Amino acid sequence: MTNANNSAMPTPVDVARARSETPGCAEVVHLNNAGAALTPAPVLDAVIDHLRLEARLGGYEAAAAAAPKVNAVYESIARLIGCRPHEVAVVENATRAWDMAFYAMRFGPGDRILTSRAEYASNVIAFLQVARRTGAHIEVVDDDEHGQLSVEDLQRRLDDDVKLVAVTHVPTQSGLVNPAIEIGRLTRAAGVPFLLDACQSVGQLPVNVRDIGCDMLSATGRKFLRGPRGTGFLYVSDRLVETMEPPFLDLHAATWTDAQTYDIRPDARRFENWETNYAAKIGLGVAVGYALDWGIEAIEERVTALATRLRHQLAQLPGVTVQDRGRRLCGIVTFTVDGVPAADVHRRLTAAGINTSVSAITSARYDLGARNLPAVLRASVHYYNTDEEIDTLCATLNSRRT
Ligand SMILES: *Cc1c(COP(=O)(O)O)cnc(C)c1O
């Protein structure tokens, strides 16, 4: 049933079943999977069931009763990304996951942090804060002629002053897939820690931390994994974890051992905190298992086919420009309409029952700024979308001249 492991020909997704297990498919044309995908019924049921259990038994008692399901969350995530369960921390979202890793690293004057043009605004804001505090320098690695991170430029910049390479795998504002495996090869050879923001890639593409060679990886639940909102996770490798002091500690991340001392947990859960939304956490585990049951290769194959069709159709529409760059493209499709602000296009599509979103320059200044784009419209497909939905989007775009 699971095709997740390198089978040459993944069993294609049964789209009719995927849609019948997704209540939202009957309501909307959902092309905002990079914002938050529609949750499948098993995830919804798992969340609601746990909330009901809490109401009946009490929250602590429900958590104890659900302990096997909670442990299964770590096992599922470990299977998904190719690590071990104790290398995973489950937290509120991808930003918190990324921040816990980033702010656990130590930088000083003259240290260099290398990043990508694709980088997400929240990551860059953290870079700027830390640069201001410590005197570390932020350097943006050039793109190559395809619009992806230039591996040659990265190689040229890697030296002993570089204390971190932090790269976004798939950005929020484009269909680009950055060459994570090539980046990991270089960082490993240079002995520099590699933090991968895999928020938009996990769930739509195979992402394996051993293949990539990243030391840290952050992801969210609600995007391509189709989990509940308010969930995310952090992977930190065994190699690094004990050298990293979390920016916050509590009685879950550490133990108060003596009046004056505490011990930090040895595993990645040092980046968690004690109180958590158990229903959402269990739902995340179910979402990961659900994705693995479809098979990540099968998901990627269908997502890529749908996105290719969409880009092709958009390119035929007068006044529409597809804005995706990169050698390898994914399920995020971005475009602009001549003379019409992205927010206006978005509003019209929403009124027609088609969910998309807008990526504004404030989300990605290094990238959209360099391309002189104040905003792009983003239509992000998932495996439960259909050719007909793509046709509907394009027909709606074509039926107006605002
Ligand atoms: C959405 C996104 C994030 C932030 O994820 P949250 O779960 O909202 O914290 C980080 N990086 C990228 C590339 C994103 O698209």
The ligand as a MOL file (V3000), in Angstrom:
LIG
                    3D

  0  0  0     0  0            999 V3000
M  V30 BEGIN CTAB
M  V30 COUNTS 15 15 0 0 0
M  V30 BEGIN ATOM
M  V30 1 C 4.6950 29.1720 5.0470 0
M  V30 2 C 6.1820 29.1990 5.0390 0
M  V30 3 C 6.9030 29.2580 6.2340 0
M  V30 4 C 6.2330 29.4620 7.5690 0
M  V30 5 O 5.4570 28.3930 7.9540 0
M  V30 6 P 4.4830 28.5850 9.2170 0
M  V30 7 O 3.9650 27.2180 9.4730 0
M  V30 8 O 3.4500 29.5670 8.7750 0
M  V30 9 O 5.2950 29.1160 10.3300 0
M  V30 10 C 8.2660 29.1610 6.1930 0
M  V30 11 N 8.9120 29.0380 5.0290 0
M  V30 12 C 8.2750 28.9810 3.8440 0
M  V30 13 C 9.0540 28.8360 2.5860 0
M  V30 14 C 6.8760 29.0750 3.8160 0
M  V30 15 O 6.2300 29.0470 2.6610 0
M  V30 END ATOM
M  V30 BEGIN BOND
M  V30 1 1 1 2
M  V30 2 1 2 3
M  V30 3 2 2 14
M  V30 4 1 3 4
M  V30 5 2 3 10
M  V30 6 1 4 5
M  V30 7 1 5 6
M  V30 8 2 6 7
M  V30 9 1 6 8
M  V30 10 1 6 9
M  V30 11 1 10 11
M  V30 12 2 11 12
M  V30 13 1 12 13
M  V30 14 1 12 14
M  V30 15 1 14 15
M  V30 END BOND
M  V30 END CTAB
M  END
